[in-house]
Structure formats: structure tokens, C-alpha cells
């Protein structure tokens, strides 16, 4: 994910996808357990970078009013993919064939290099202004939008400053400075700690419930598919909640719903009641997952946004690693696994209430901008929190508006 901030979102995403596909084929071709584990480890490295990179790229492509929609589309694709995995596992009993079926098709995605544009925000942050302007003009052309004279003037200023560095700093030095500022800021570090905990808990509960779905009564493949499909209304619920109630209350409410239903599920006597509570809990944690990725992306500065989201996703793997062991807690007390899921979710939702709201606020480009996102700041006449955007040597504070104008459809 750090390469996403240094080399660009698009090229890193393509390389990670190809690497995942190649190592997945290596798993299927393994002739020993040691060889299989080696390729599985490499495969996990590739997979860990794909979803966060695609998510960041998707959100950076659109204006502030469409970020939630872009995030939901990414999540829908994930849910559909997991459901299809259940269908294919039901169809192919041989794990080698199944591994090849899911590993070979992604190799064709190298065509993204010619189809998917690079993140305009990243290009502006790196002062590659001419490339960014070319993409914006293409977006305006496709959306049949008219670029105003003031925007064209801004384009001319950007072209004149193309390739220049802020204070002649290198990209690497700029990223290091941003990391240092993040680590020395109590405000930002507290936000990061809260996000890290909730990412880990989300993965623990999400994968814990997904794995436990095969232990429910009935066809294990069908149960897995249904539990995966319930994520679709969960993601839609997440979209509605963050648009109506904001990111903070949308996430906290989802975690409270998941926590309560998980604890009740552990004590449910009726099979149908247990299944119903189980599905509601999965819906809640799915909703929370869709919200936290959007919110975390909106709180992190552009210069290290991809790296930060990558770290959050990596830490979430610790929760995923622990989830298979949760069912063993039932040996000591049968409802204990669900109590653990519920208690950790309730605590995560509670501490999340201390984070700032980012609904309808501009994406921060620097650490200073990110620190200014707070409840106490008064919005301007348009209902936005004013952030000082400094991307290149010239004043680019209007670049988010340029992006919004180019990507919005003319009425």
C-alpha cells in the first residue's frame, strides 16, 4: 500500500492483482505443504493491497457528494464475489480446480492500465498537473459538462507549475514528514488507535460470523451463500445511515446493532431465532465495515492516504487470524464466542463516537488539513468545513471544486 502513495494507485493495484493471481496458481500447483504455505503467504500479500487500493482509487475519483456511492459500489462487488465463491465451491469438489478457477481470471485485469485513469488527487499531490488536467478534461467531455473560465484559468496555472515540488522536497521526504507529523500529533494518533481497534474488531466479528455460518443447520454451501448475500442490504443500509446520520453515528449504530444481536444469538434457544439474530448481526457488521472504510479514507491526508488505509487493512488481519479460534471458546461456555463478538463490537462503537464527522467535508490533502477536521469547526455557507489545501507551489485550494465540476453531469 505504501507503493500506492509513491508509485500511484493504478499501477500498484494492477501489480498487486497480477501478483495475487500468479501466487494463487502457485498454490494450486504446489507439490508439498511447505510449498503451498509459501505461496499462500505471498498470495496474502497481494490480496491485502487490492481492496484498500481499489477503494481509495474509487473514492478519489469522485467529488464529496458521490464518495459514499463509490464506496458502496466497491462493497457490493466484494459481496457478490464472496457469494460466487460459495457457488463455485459448491460446484467444484476438487480444491485444486477451485483454486485455479478463482486465480486465473484476474490476470486479464492488466487491461486496467488502458481503461482506469490514475487518481487526479494523487497526481495533483505529486504536482503532475498536466496528467491530472488531461483526465479532468476527459471526464468533463464524457459527462457533457462545461468547464468554466475560472477553472480553465486554474488549469493554466497548474500547467505552468507542472513538475515543481513544494519547497523542492522529494516525494519520499514529503511522505516521511507526513508520517512524523502524524505520529507526533496526539489528536491524529488517538484517531488512528481508535480506527485500528475497530478495523481489527470488524474483521474478527465479520470473519467469525462467516466461518460460523457453516456450523448452522442445513446445507453449508447454501448457508455460506446466504450469509454472503445478506451483506448487500447491509452495505445499502450503511449507505443510507452515513448519508442520513453521518459516518460516526452510522458506524456506531451498526456496531451496537451487531453487538446486541450477537449476544442474544448466543442465548437463543430456537434454531430459527438463532439464525435470524445471526443474520442481523452479520448485516450490522457488514454495514459497519462499509462505513469505516469510507470514514477512514476521508480522515487521512492525500500524501499518505493509501499507506494509512493499507495499515488499517493489515491490522484488521489480526482479527481475521483470531476469528477461526473463536468457536473453541464454546468448550468453556457455549455462548462465549457470541459474547466476545458482541462485547468487542459494543466497545468499538462506543469509543468511535469520539471521532470527528467527515460528511460533506473536503478530503484533507495534508496532515494539517486532517487535524482541522473537528466537531467544533463552524461550516461555511455551503455547509463545508474550510480546509487549506496546499498541493503544489501555487494555490490549489480550488482543486476539489475542479474535480467535482469535471466529474459532475451537466443538468
N, C-alpha and C positions, 0 to 999 in steps of 0.2 A: 504493500500500500504506500510506503514511502516513495517508491518509484513513481506512483501516480502523481505526487506533488512535484517530482523532479523531471520526469520524462514526459508527463502528460497523462490524462485519464485514458484516452482512447488506445494508445499504443500499449500501455501497461495492461489494460483489460484484454486486448487481443492476445498478448503473450501469455497471460495467466490462463486464459481459456484453452489455448493450444497446449500449454504445459499440463493442464488438468486432463485433457483428452489423451495425451500421449502416455502419461503415467497411469491412467485408468486402463489403457490397453496393456501396459506392462503388468498390471495386477492380474489380468486375465491370462497372460502368457507365462506367469511365474511357475517355476518348476520346484520351488521349495517354500517352506513357510517363511524363512528369513528373507527370501527374495520378495515375497508377497508383502510382508510388513514394510520393507524398504520402499517399495513403490506406493504403498498405502500412505506412508509418511509424506512422500513427495507429492502425492495426489492431494493430500490435505492442505499442503502449502499453496497449491494452485487454486483450490476451491475457496480458501479463506480470503483470497483477494478479489474474486469475481463479483460476488453480490455487493459488497460495500462500494467497489469501484463503479459498477453499473448504477447503483443507487445515487452516488454522488454526481456522476455524469448526468443522470436523468434530471436531478433537481437543479443542477447548474445550467441546464439548457433552457429553462423556462423562467418567467417572471414570478414575483412573490405570490400572485393570486392563483397560480397553477402548480405550485410546489406540492401541495397535498395530493392533487390529482396524479402528478407524476409518480409520487411515492406509492400511491395505491396501485397504479398500473404495474409497477415493479413487483409489488407484493402479490397481486393476482397471478402474475406469471410464475412466481415461486410456488404458490398453492397448486396451480394446475400441474406444474412439473412434478411435485411430490405425489399428487394423485395418480398421474400417469406412471410413476414408478411402481405404485401398488398394482396397477393394471398389468404392467409388464412382468412383475414378479409373479403374479397370478398365472400369466400365460407361459412363462419360461421357468421350468423347474431347475434347469441347469444354471448354476450361478455364473459359470464362465460365459455362457451365451448372453445372459442378462447383463454382465459387466461390459461385454463388447457392444451390446445394443445401446447402452446409455453412454458409452465412451467415444464411439466413432463419430456419430453425427455432429458433435460440437466442433469438429475440426473444420467444417465448412464455414464457420463464423469468421474466418480470416477475411472474408469479403467485407466485414465491417470497416476495414481500413478505407474503402472507397465509398461506403454508404453513410457511416456515422460521422458527424463533424466533431471536432475537438471542442472541449468546454471553452466558451467565449470568456468566462470569468477567469479561467486559468491562464488563457492566452494574454488577457489584459494584465493579470497579476505578474506575468513574466515579461510584460512590455512587448509582446509580439503582436503589435497593434494592427498591422496590415492584414495578417491572417484573420484576426478577430473581426475586422471590418468586412472582409470578404464573406465570412459566414453570416454576419448580420444582414448584409445586403441580400444575400441569397435567401435568408429567412423571410425578409420583407417581401421579396419577389414571389416566393411560394405562397405566402399568406395574403398576397394582394394588398399590402399595406404601403402607405405613402410615407417616406421618410422626410421629416420636416427640415427646413433650412437650418434651424439651430442644431439639429442632430448632425446634419452634413458638415456644419462648421466644426463640431466636436470631432467628427471623423477626420477632417483635415488636420486638426491639431494632433490627433493621435498618430496619424501617418508621419508627421514631422518628427515625432518623438519615438518612432519605432526603433527598437533595439537598445534604447538607452536604459541604464539601470539607475534606480533610486540611490543617490549618493555613491554610485559606482560599486555597489555591493554585488557580489555574485549571488546566484540563486541559492547555492548551498549555504553561504553565510547568512542570507536572509532567512532561510528556514531554521538555522541554528539559533539565530537571535529570537525568532518567534517562539521556539521551544523554551529557551531560557526565560523569556518574559512570562510564558505560561506557568512554568514551574516556580517562579518567584512571586507569582500573584496568588494570594490566599483565596481571593474570590474565584479565580479560574480553577485552582486546584480543588477547592471544595465542590465545584460543579462537576469536575472530572471524576472525583471519587464517587459521587452520587450516581453518575452515569455508569461508571464501571460496575458498581454493585448491582444496579438494575439490569444492565446487559447480562451479567452472569446469572442473576435470578431468572430473567426471562428465558434464557437458554435452558437452565435447569428444569423449570416447570414445563416449558414448551416441549422439549425432547422427552422429559419424564412422562408426560401425558401421552405423547405419541408412541413411545415404546410400550407403555402400559395398555395401549389400545388393543394389542394382540392378545392380551390376557382376558379380555372381556368375552362373554359368552357369544357363540356364533362363529361365522367364518372369519378367520383372522385377516384375510386379504380384504374382504369387504369392510370390516371394521376399520382397517387402516385407511382405506379409500374414503370412507365416510368422515372419519376424523380429520382427514386432509381437506376434504371439500368444505367442511364447516368453517375452514379458515376464510373462505371467500366472503360470507356475510360478516365474519369477524373483521376483515380488512375494510369492508364498506362501513361497518359500524365505527371503525377507527377514523375513517374519513369524515363521517358526519360529526363525530364527537370533537375532533380537532378544529373543524370549521365553525361549529356552534359554541363550543365551550373552551376552545384553546388547547394548546399542546399539553400544558401542565395538568389541567383538570381532566382532560381526555385520557391521559396516561394513568393518572392516579385512580380515576374511576374504574378503568379497565382492570387494574391490579386489585382493587377492592372487590370487584365482582368475581375475579378469578380466585382470590384468597378465600372468600366466604364459601363459594360453591365447592372448592376443593376440600375444605374442612368438613362440610356437610356430606360430601360424597363418601368420605371415609367412614361415616356412621350410618349411611343409608342401608336399610335392610332389604328393600325391594330392588330387584335387578333393574327394572325399567327406570326407577327413580335414580339409581346409581348411574345408569347410562346417561340419563338426561342431565344430571348435575355434572357428569364428566364432560359432556359436550359443551355445556355452558361455560365450564371452567376453561376448556380449550378455546372457545370463542373469545373469552376475556383475555387470555394471554396472547392470542393472535392479534387482537385489537391493540394491546399494549405494545407488541413488537412493531406493528406498523407505525405507531406514534413515535416511539423512542428513536427510530432511525431518522425520521423527518426532523424531530426536535434537536437531536444531537448534531445533525448536519447543519442546521440553521444556527446553532450556538458557536460553532467552531470557525475560526478565521480561514479565509481562502488559501493563504500561503501554506497552511499545514492541515487543511480540512480532510483531505484524503488520508493522510497519515493518522490523524486522530480517530476517524471513523474506523480505520483498519485496526487500531489498537483496541477500540471498544469491541469490535467483532472478534478479535483474538482472545480477549479476556472472557468473552461470552462462551468461548470453547471450554473454559474450565467448568462452567455449569453443565455444558453438554457432556463433558467427560464424567462428571459425577452422577448424571441422570440414570445411567444403567444400574447403578448400585442402590438407588433409592428403594426399589421393591424389596431388597433384602431386609430393610428396616421392619417389614411386616412380621418377621420372625420374632421380634421382641414385643411388638404391639401392632395388631393388624391395621388400624387406621393411621399409623405413624407416617407412612410415606405421604399421604394426602395432607396430614397436619404440617409436615415440613414444607410441602409445596405452598400451602395456604398461608402459613406464618411468614415465610420469607417474602411472599408476594405482598401481603398486607404491610409489612415493614417497608418494603421498597416503595410502595405507593405513598406511604406517609412521609418519608424523607424527600420524595420527589416534589412535594408541594413547595419546597424551599427554592426551587429553580425558577429562573425568570421566564416570562412568556415571550414567544417569538412570533405569534400570529400577526401577519401583515406587516412585519418589520423586515427591513432590508438585510440581506446576508452580509455579515461582517467580513471585511477584507483583511483587517489587521487584528492583532491581539487587543489593541486599544479599543477598536470598534466592538469587539466581542465583550469586553469588560463593561462597556457602556449600556449593554442590553440589561435593563433592570426594570422592576416594577415602578420605581419612584420617578423615572424619567417621563416628563409630560410629552404626549404625542403632538405632532404638528397639525396643521389644518386638514391634512389629508388622512389623519389618523395613524401616521407612521412615526416611528422613533427616529429622529435625525441622527445619522451616523456619518462621521467624517471618513470618506473613502479616499485613500491615498494609494493608488496602484502604480503610477509612473511619475516621471518628473513633472508632468503637467497635472492640472487639477482635473481628476476624472470622477468627481463626486456625482456626476450625472450618468455614469456608465450603467447603473442598474436600470435607469429610465430608458436609456438607449436600447438595452436588451429587451425590456418589456415592450417598447414600441415596435421593435423589429419583429418580435415573435407574436404579437397580438394581431388578431384578424380585424381588418377594417370593416366597420359596420356600414 
